[in-house]
Amino acid sequence: MAQEDLDRLREGYAAFNRGDFAAVLESVAPGFVLTDREELPDPGTYRGLEGAVQVFVGVSSDFDDYVIEPVEMVDGGDWVVVTARQSGTGKASGARVEGEVFHLWRLQDGKAVGLHAFSTRDEAFAAAEEPGWLSS
């Protein structure tokens, strides 16, 4: 993966944290596929730019101050695993939520075509080695 792709990913996280979803969408391919962590109460797979917006709006409506900061990026050639620290305060509960999440990204031609979230680093790396992980 090119350094500019990794830089684009970092900027995407920064734009998300600023609430600049339009900037994030500029780096997302029309056929984008996002898959939630299986451990979430209602995990889903979201497709296209509309799916990405649906996820952004969901997070924004659930948390007052949600941020996700990349801590480490491991370049696997045609994929990147990002270890990220997430935190926020639940709007309904007022409870503070903090923890790590692991994002498996696939980029093509400078655009994000796939993102699969995992709860553990091992899960993310195992999935990166599976052929066809993007089609799930």
Contacts in CASP RR format, 6 or more apart in sequence:
PFRMAT RR
TARGET T0000
AUTHOR 0000-0000-0000
METHOD contacts of the structure
MODEL  1
MAQEDLDRLREGYAAFNRGDFAAVLESVAPGFVLTDREELPDPGTYRGLE
GAVQVFVGVSSDFDDYVIEPVEMVDGGDWVVVTARQSGTGKASGARVEGE
VFHLWRLQDGKAVGLHAFSTRDEAFAAAEEPGWLSS
1 75 0 8 1.000
1 76 0 8 1.000
1 77 0 8 1.000
1 78 0 8 1.000
1 79 0 8 1.000
1 80 0 8 1.000
1 107 0 8 1.000
4 110 0 8 1.000
5 80 0 8 1.000
5 107 0 8 1.000
5 110 0 8 1.000
6 73 0 8 1.000
6 75 0 8 1.000
6 80 0 8 1.000
8 27 0 8 1.000
8 107 0 8 1.000
8 110 0 8 1.000
9 27 0 8 1.000
9 70 0 8 1.000
9 73 0 8 1.000
9 80 0 8 1.000
9 82 0 8 1.000
9 105 0 8 1.000
9 107 0 8 1.000
9 112 0 8 1.000
10 70 0 8 1.000
10 73 0 8 1.000
11 23 0 8 1.000
11 27 0 8 1.000
12 23 0 8 1.000
12 24 0 8 1.000
12 27 0 8 1.000
13 68 0 8 1.000
13 69 0 8 1.000
13 70 0 8 1.000
13 82 0 8 1.000
13 84 0 8 1.000
15 21 0 8 1.000
15 23 0 8 1.000
15 24 0 8 1.000
16 24 0 8 1.000
16 56 0 8 1.000
16 68 0 8 1.000
17 67 0 8 1.000
17 68 0 8 1.000
17 69 0 8 1.000
19 60 0 8 1.000
21 53 0 8 1.000
21 56 0 8 1.000
24 52 0 8 1.000
24 56 0 8 1.000
25 49 0 8 1.000
25 52 0 8 1.000
25 53 0 8 1.000
27 110 0 8 1.000
27 111 0 8 1.000
27 112 0 8 1.000
28 48 0 8 1.000
28 49 0 8 1.000
28 52 0 8 1.000
28 111 0 8 1.000
28 112 0 8 1.000
29 108 0 8 1.000
29 109 0 8 1.000
29 111 0 8 1.000
29 112 0 8 1.000
29 113 0 8 1.000
30 48 0 8 1.000
30 49 0 8 1.000
31 47 0 8 1.000
31 48 0 8 1.000
31 49 0 8 1.000
31 113 0 8 1.000
32 47 0 8 1.000
32 48 0 8 1.000
32 49 0 8 1.000
32 51 0 8 1.000
32 52 0 8 1.000
32 111 0 8 1.000
32 112 0 8 1.000
32 113 0 8 1.000
32 114 0 8 1.000
32 115 0 8 1.000
33 45 0 8 1.000
33 46 0 8 1.000
33 47 0 8 1.000
33 48 0 8 1.000
33 113 0 8 1.000
33 114 0 8 1.000
33 115 0 8 1.000
33 134 0 8 1.000
33 135 0 8 1.000
34 45 0 8 1.000
34 46 0 8 1.000
34 47 0 8 1.000
34 51 0 8 1.000
34 52 0 8 1.000
34 55 0 8 1.000
34 114 0 8 1.000
34 115 0 8 1.000
34 116 0 8 1.000
34 117 0 8 1.000
35 43 0 8 1.000
35 44 0 8 1.000
35 45 0 8 1.000
35 46 0 8 1.000
35 115 0 8 1.000
35 116 0 8 1.000
35 117 0 8 1.000
35 136 0 8 1.000
36 43 0 8 1.000
36 44 0 8 1.000
36 45 0 8 1.000
36 117 0 8 1.000
37 43 0 8 1.000
37 101 0 8 1.000
37 117 0 8 1.000
37 118 0 8 1.000
37 119 0 8 1.000
38 119 0 8 1.000
39 119 0 8 1.000
45 136 0 8 1.000
46 52 0 8 1.000
46 54 0 8 1.000
46 55 0 8 1.000
59 66 0 8 1.000
60 66 0 8 1.000
61 91 0 8 1.000
62 90 0 8 1.000
62 91 0 8 1.000
62 92 0 8 1.000
63 88 0 8 1.000
63 89 0 8 1.000
63 90 0 8 1.000
63 91 0 8 1.000
63 97 0 8 1.000
64 88 0 8 1.000
64 89 0 8 1.000
64 90 0 8 1.000
64 91 0 8 1.000
64 94 0 8 1.000
65 87 0 8 1.000
65 88 0 8 1.000
65 89 0 8 1.000
66 86 0 8 1.000
66 87 0 8 1.000
66 88 0 8 1.000
67 86 0 8 1.000
67 87 0 8 1.000
67 88 0 8 1.000
68 84 0 8 1.000
68 85 0 8 1.000
68 86 0 8 1.000
68 101 0 8 1.000
69 84 0 8 1.000
69 85 0 8 1.000
69 86 0 8 1.000
70 82 0 8 1.000
70 83 0 8 1.000
70 84 0 8 1.000
71 83 0 8 1.000
71 84 0 8 1.000
71 85 0 8 1.000
71 100 0 8 1.000
72 82 0 8 1.000
72 83 0 8 1.000
73 80 0 8 1.000
73 81 0 8 1.000
73 82 0 8 1.000
73 83 0 8 1.000
74 80 0 8 1.000
74 81 0 8 1.000
74 82 0 8 1.000
74 83 0 8 1.000
74 125 0 8 1.000
76 128 0 8 1.000
78 106 0 8 1.000
79 104 0 8 1.000
79 105 0 8 1.000
79 106 0 8 1.000
79 128 0 8 1.000
80 104 0 8 1.000
80 105 0 8 1.000
80 107 0 8 1.000
81 102 0 8 1.000
81 103 0 8 1.000
81 104 0 8 1.000
81 105 0 8 1.000
81 121 0 8 1.000
81 124 0 8 1.000
81 125 0 8 1.000
81 128 0 8 1.000
82 102 0 8 1.000
82 103 0 8 1.000
82 105 0 8 1.000
83 100 0 8 1.000
83 102 0 8 1.000
83 121 0 8 1.000
84 100 0 8 1.000
84 101 0 8 1.000
84 102 0 8 1.000
84 103 0 8 1.000
85 98 0 8 1.000
85 99 0 8 1.000
85 100 0 8 1.000
86 97 0 8 1.000
86 98 0 8 1.000
86 99 0 8 1.000
86 100 0 8 1.000
86 101 0 8 1.000
87 96 0 8 1.000
87 97 0 8 1.000
87 98 0 8 1.000
87 99 0 8 1.000
88 96 0 8 1.000
88 97 0 8 1.000
88 98 0 8 1.000
89 95 0 8 1.000
89 96 0 8 1.000
89 97 0 8 1.000
90 96 0 8 1.000
90 97 0 8 1.000
101 117 0 8 1.000
101 118 0 8 1.000
101 119 0 8 1.000
102 117 0 8 1.000
102 118 0 8 1.000
102 119 0 8 1.000
102 120 0 8 1.000
102 121 0 8 1.000
102 123 0 8 1.000
102 124 0 8 1.000
103 115 0 8 1.000
103 116 0 8 1.000
103 117 0 8 1.000
103 118 0 8 1.000
103 124 0 8 1.000
104 115 0 8 1.000
104 116 0 8 1.000
104 117 0 8 1.000
104 118 0 8 1.000
104 124 0 8 1.000
104 127 0 8 1.000
104 128 0 8 1.000
104 133 0 8 1.000
105 112 0 8 1.000
105 114 0 8 1.000
105 115 0 8 1.000
106 112 0 8 1.000
106 113 0 8 1.000
106 114 0 8 1.000
106 115 0 8 1.000
106 133 0 8 1.000
106 134 0 8 1.000
107 113 0 8 1.000
113 134 0 8 1.000
114 134 0 8 1.000
116 124 0 8 1.000
116 127 0 8 1.000
116 133 0 8 1.000
116 134 0 8 1.000
116 136 0 8 1.000
118 124 0 8 1.000
118 127 0 8 1.000
127 133 0 8 1.000
END
